[in-house]
Amino acid sequence: MSVTPPTVSVLLTRGLFSENPVFRLALSLCPAVAVTTAVENGLMLGIAVFFVQVLSSMTASIFKKWINPKIRIPVYTIIIALWVTVMDMLLAAYFPSTYEKVGLYVKLIVAFAIIISRMELFAAKNPVLPSTFDGVGMGLGFLLAMLLAGAFRELLGNGSFFGYPLVHFQPLFLLVLPAGGFFTIGLIMALFNWVDLLRGNTLPKASGGHG
C-alpha cells in the first residue's frame, strides 16, 4: 500500500521550522559553529548544502529502483560526493575569496548527516517531484540556519554585517569563538522551541547528530 507524500507546501516549509536541520534536529552542528562567524561564510555554505541536498535527493529518487538496498549507503555517499565536487569547483571558480574561508567545509558536505538522512528517509521511498521539494525544504532550512546564526554572531561579535562595520568596536568577542557559536545555536533553538510551545505543538526529538 503506497503512502501519499505530503503536500508541496508542507515539504517546502517543514525544513524551515518544524524539522529545521540545525535548530530542531540538531544535525551538522559542528560545521554550523565553525562557519557562521560571518554572514557571508554562512551564506556560501548554506547555498552549497542547498544545491547538494536538492540534487542528491532528486538523483536518489530517480535511481531508487536500481539501487540494491544492501549497498544503498555507499551509493548515496557516491551521489553526494558527485554533487559536492561540482559545487566545490563552481564556488572555487566564481567566489575564490570566500571559498578560501569555507572551502574545507564545502568538501565536508559529503559527510553531513542531514543530506544522507533525507535520501534514506524520504527520497528512497517517494517519487522524484516530492523528493525534490523535500530537498528544497531541507536545504532552505539549513540555509536559514546559517544566515540567522551568521547574522547574530557577526553583528554582536564583530559589530558588522556582510563585512560592513556598523560600530567601531568589537561588542562581544565571545560570539565569534566556538563557544559563542554553540551559545548562538542553543539560543535560537530555545526560541524555536518556545514558539512551538506557544503554538501548542509537541517538541520534536533531536537526533543528536553532528555531522
C-alpha positions in Angstrom: 0.0 0.0 0.0 1.6 3.3 -1.1 1.6 6.3 1.2 0.6 9.6 -0.3 3.5 12.1 0.1 2.9 15.3 2.0 1.7 18.4 0.1 4.2 20.7 -1.6 3.6 23.4 1.0 4.4 21.0 3.8 7.5 19.8 2.0 8.7 23.3 1.4 8.0 24.7 4.9 8.8 21.9 7.4 12.5 22.2 6.9 12.3 25.9 7.7 10.7 25.4 11.1 9.2 22.1 12.4 12.1 20.0 11.1 14.8 22.6 10.7 18.1 20.5 10.3 20.1 22.7 12.7 17.7 24.2 15.2 15.2 21.3 15.5 17.0 18.1 14.5 20.5 19.2 15.8 22.3 18.0 12.7 25.5 19.4 11.2 26.2 21.5 14.3 30.0 21.4 14.0 30.2 23.0 10.6 27.5 25.4 11.5 29.5 26.6 14.5 32.8 26.8 12.5 31.4 28.7 9.5 28.9 31.1 10.9 31.3 33.7 12.3 30.2 35.9 9.4 27.0 36.1 7.3 28.9 35.7 4.0 30.5 32.5 5.1 27.3 31.0 6.3 25.5 32.1 3.1 28.1 30.3 0.9 27.9 27.0 2.9 24.1 27.3 3.1 23.9 27.7 -0.7 26.3 24.8 -1.3 24.3 22.5 1.1 21.0 23.6 -0.5 22.0 22.5 -4.0 23.7 19.3 -2.9 20.6 18.4 -0.9 18.2 19.1 -3.7 20.3 17.3 -6.4 21.2 14.4 -4.2 17.6 13.8 -3.2 16.4 14.0 -6.8 19.1 11.7 -8.0 18.4 9.1 -5.3 14.7 9.1 -6.1 15.3 8.8 -9.9 17.6 5.7 -9.4 16.0 4.2 -6.4 14.7 1.2 -8.3 18.2 0.3 -9.4 20.0 0.8 -6.1 20.5 -2.5 -4.2 19.3 -2.0 -0.6 22.4 -3.8 0.7 24.7 -1.2 -0.8 22.5 1.8 -0.7 24.6 3.8 1.8 27.8 3.6 -0.2 25.8 4.5 -3.3 24.2 7.5 -1.5 27.7 8.6 -0.5 28.9 8.5 -4.1 25.9 10.5 -5.3 26.5 13.2 -2.6 30.3 13.2 -3.4 29.5 13.8 -7.1 27.4 16.9 -6.4 29.7 18.2 -3.7 32.6 18.0 -6.2 30.5 20.0 -8.7 29.6 22.7 -6.1 33.2 22.8 -4.8 34.6 23.5 -8.3 31.9 26.1 -9.1 32.4 28.0 -5.8 36.2 27.9 -6.2 36.0 29.2 -9.7 33.5 32.1 -9.2 33.9 33.0 -5.5 37.5 32.4 -4.7 37.9 34.9 -1.8 35.0 33.5 0.2 35.9 29.9 -0.9 39.3 30.3 0.8 37.4 30.6 4.2 34.9 27.9 3.8 36.3 25.6 1.1 37.2 22.9 3.6 33.6 22.7 5.0 32.2 22.6 1.4 34.3 19.4 0.9 32.9 18.0 4.1 29.3 18.3 3.0 29.7 14.7 1.8 29.6 13.7 5.5 26.7 16.0 6.5 24.0 13.8 8.2 21.1 15.8 7.0 21.7 15.1 3.3 22.1 11.3 3.5 19.2 11.1 6.1 16.8 12.7 3.7 17.9 10.4 0.9 17.3 7.4 3.2 14.1 8.5 4.9 12.3 10.2 2.0 13.9 10.2 -1.4 14.3 6.4 -1.4 10.6 5.9 -0.8 9.0 8.7 -2.8 8.6 9.9 -6.4 11.0 12.4 -7.9 8.9 15.5 -7.6 8.1 15.2 -3.9 11.7 14.2 -3.2 12.9 17.3 -5.0 10.6 19.5 -2.9 11.7 17.8 0.2 15.3 18.5 -0.7 14.4 22.2 -1.3 12.6 22.5 2.0 15.5 20.9 4.0 18.1 22.9 2.0 16.3 26.1 2.7 16.1 25.2 6.4 19.8 24.7 6.6 20.4 28.0 4.6 18.1 29.9 7.0 20.0 28.5 10.0 23.3 29.6 8.5 22.0 33.1 7.9 20.4 33.5 11.3 23.5 32.3 13.2 25.9 34.2 11.0 24.0 37.4 11.3 23.7 37.1 15.1 27.4 36.3 15.6 28.8 38.8 13.1 26.6 41.7 14.3 27.1 41.2 18.0 30.6 39.7 17.8 32.2 41.9 15.3 29.8 44.9 15.0 29.5 44.4 11.3 27.1 42.9 8.7 28.2 41.3 5.5 31.6 42.7 6.3 30.4 46.3 6.6 31.3 47.8 10.0 28.3 49.2 11.9 30.2 50.1 15.1 33.9 50.9 15.7 34.5 48.4 18.5 34.1 44.7 19.0 31.0 44.3 21.2 31.0 40.6 22.3 34.2 38.9 21.2 32.9 35.6 22.8 30.4 35.2 20.0 33.0 34.8 17.2 34.7 32.0 19.2 33.5 28.3 19.0 31.8 28.6 22.4 29.9 31.6 21.1 28.7 29.5 18.1 27.2 26.9 20.4 25.6 29.6 22.5 24.1 31.2 19.5 22.7 28.0 18.1 21.4 27.0 21.5 19.7 30.4 21.9 17.9 30.1 18.6 17.0 26.5 19.3 15.3 27.8 22.5 13.5 30.4 20.5 12.2 27.8 18.1 11.0 25.6 20.9 9.3 28.5 22.7 7.4 29.5 19.6 6.4 25.8 19.0 5.1 25.6 22.6 3.1 28.8 22.1 1.5 27.2 19.1 0.6 24.1 21.2 2.9 21.7 19.3 4.9 18.9 20.7 8.7 19.4 20.6 10.5 17.1 18.2 13.2 14.8 19.5 16.7 15.9 18.4 18.6 13.3 16.5 21.9 14.1 18.3 23.8 14.1 15.1 26.6 16.5 14.4 27.9 15.5 11.0 
